[in-house]
Amino acid sequence: MTTRRHDCFDLDRLLRLIGMLGSPTERDFWASWRTDMDGYGYKKIKGGIEALARSADAPDEHDHWAHDFADYVLMLFAADSPEKEAELADTIGRTITSGDSQTVGALFLADLRSTAWRVWRDHHSSDAATTIQQWKDAPYAHER
């Protein structure tokens, strides 16, 4: 069996982390996750992964879809209070380990978020050459 890797290291890692939470049809994590959003989170993750699959045939859309997917991962795996953060970490931890669910879940979330941040950052529309050109062409404050 061949393991398919995504071309971008961090995007590949992000997809693998999402995969650690289980198949959407085989585990109950996705059914119990973000129940406060009436299925919105699940739809955005599914839609984002489908868009990434389609972007393999449309390389000019890759940055947009990778950026968009990472943005939703950052938003959907956020917690608005320490209590919600602990609950999310425990839920994730119980999904992927039979050991210390709180510690494993917290480490997973830190990894997921930092990986999603790198994907978001690296697939942003600005590249180094554009930034250099913009700043090269911009006037100094006293020239405005």
PLY file of the C-alpha trace (Angstrom):
ply
format ascii 1.0
element vertex 144
property float x
property float y
property float z
element edge 143
property int vertex1
property int vertex2
end_header
0.00 0.00 0.00
1.42 3.37 -1.01
1.06 6.33 1.29
0.10 9.43 -0.61
1.70 12.59 0.65
0.60 16.09 -0.11
3.21 18.22 -1.87
3.44 20.77 0.95
5.07 19.38 4.08
2.95 21.31 6.58
-0.28 20.73 4.70
0.53 17.02 4.57
1.14 17.12 8.33
-2.10 19.03 8.95
-4.10 16.46 6.99
-2.41 13.64 8.89
-3.26 15.28 12.21
-6.90 15.60 11.14
-6.69 11.92 10.15
-5.57 10.98 13.66
-9.02 11.99 14.86
-10.45 9.14 12.83
-12.46 8.61 9.73
-15.67 10.63 9.73
-17.61 7.39 9.22
-15.81 5.12 11.70
-15.30 7.10 14.88
-17.55 9.21 17.01
-15.21 12.21 17.36
-16.66 13.99 14.34
-20.23 13.34 15.48
-19.57 14.81 18.94
-17.23 17.63 17.87
-18.56 21.19 17.70
-22.16 20.19 18.39
-22.80 23.86 19.21
-22.49 24.64 15.49
-25.13 22.26 14.14
-22.70 20.43 11.84
-21.03 23.57 10.46
-17.55 22.56 11.63
-17.79 19.12 10.09
-19.07 20.59 6.80
-16.18 23.09 6.66
-13.53 20.42 7.36
-15.08 18.06 4.79
-15.47 20.84 2.22
-11.91 22.04 2.81
-10.44 18.59 2.32
-12.51 18.07 -0.83
-11.33 21.45 -2.18
-7.72 20.48 -1.49
-8.24 17.27 -3.43
-9.67 19.25 -6.36
-6.82 21.76 -6.21
-4.41 18.97 -7.15
-5.84 19.35 -10.67
-5.84 23.15 -10.49
-2.45 24.26 -9.09
-3.34 27.95 -9.44
-6.06 27.44 -6.80
-3.87 25.53 -4.35
-2.74 28.52 -2.26
-6.29 29.80 -1.90
-7.73 26.45 -0.78
-4.83 25.59 1.53
-5.04 29.05 3.14
-8.82 28.75 3.49
-8.64 25.25 4.98
-5.99 26.27 7.51
-8.04 29.31 8.45
-11.05 27.11 9.25
-8.92 24.64 11.22
-7.61 27.53 13.33
-11.12 28.87 13.86
-12.87 25.56 14.48
-10.28 24.17 16.88
-10.24 27.33 18.99
-11.71 27.46 22.47
-13.13 30.59 24.04
-12.34 29.75 27.65
-9.88 27.66 29.67
-12.75 25.28 30.53
-13.66 24.79 26.85
-9.96 24.31 26.02
-9.63 21.58 28.66
-12.82 19.91 27.44
-11.63 19.95 23.82
-8.19 18.63 24.80
-9.78 15.83 26.81
-12.16 14.89 23.99
-9.31 14.75 21.50
-7.06 12.91 23.95
-9.70 10.25 24.61
-10.11 9.82 20.85
-6.44 9.14 20.15
-5.07 7.52 23.34
-6.02 5.36 26.26
-3.38 7.12 28.35
-3.27 10.64 29.73
-5.99 12.14 27.56
-5.61 15.71 28.84
-1.86 15.90 28.14
-2.08 14.13 24.78
-5.03 16.28 23.73
-3.27 19.50 24.73
-0.13 18.49 22.81
-2.24 17.51 19.81
-4.02 20.88 19.81
-0.73 22.76 20.07
0.66 20.78 17.13
-2.53 21.15 15.09
-2.70 24.89 15.65
0.96 25.58 14.95
0.82 23.45 11.80
-2.37 25.17 10.63
-0.70 28.53 11.29
2.28 27.57 9.10
-0.04 26.41 6.31
-2.05 29.63 6.58
1.11 31.74 6.59
2.89 29.90 3.77
-0.14 29.87 1.46
-0.94 33.52 1.95
-1.02 35.56 -1.22
2.04 37.63 -0.39
5.39 36.24 -1.34
8.83 37.62 -0.55
9.35 39.17 -4.00
6.02 41.02 -3.81
6.77 42.32 -0.32
10.23 43.51 -1.42
8.76 45.29 -4.43
6.01 46.96 -2.39
8.48 48.26 0.17
11.04 49.24 -2.45
8.42 51.33 -4.25
6.85 52.84 -1.11
7.88 56.38 -0.21
9.46 57.23 3.11
7.19 59.06 5.55
8.78 62.42 4.76
8.16 61.82 1.02
4.39 61.32 1.33
0 1
1 2
2 3
3 4
4 5
5 6
6 7
7 8
8 9
9 10
10 11
11 12
12 13
13 14
14 15
15 16
16 17
17 18
18 19
19 20
20 21
21 22
22 23
23 24
24 25
25 26
26 27
27 28
28 29
29 30
30 31
31 32
32 33
33 34
34 35
35 36
36 37
37 38
38 39
39 40
40 41
41 42
42 43
43 44
44 45
45 46
46 47
47 48
48 49
49 50
50 51
51 52
52 53
53 54
54 55
55 56
56 57
57 58
58 59
59 60
60 61
61 62
62 63
63 64
64 65
65 66
66 67
67 68
68 69
69 70
70 71
71 72
72 73
73 74
74 75
75 76
76 77
77 78
78 79
79 80
80 81
81 82
82 83
83 84
84 85
85 86
86 87
87 88
88 89
89 90
90 91
91 92
92 93
93 94
94 95
95 96
96 97
97 98
98 99
99 100
100 101
101 102
102 103
103 104
104 105
105 106
106 107
107 108
108 109
109 110
110 111
111 112
112 113
113 114
114 115
115 116
116 117
117 118
118 119
119 120
120 121
121 122
122 123
123 124
124 125
125 126
126 127
127 128
128 129
129 130
130 131
131 132
132 133
133 134
134 135
135 136
136 137
137 138
138 139
139 140
140 141
141 142
142 143
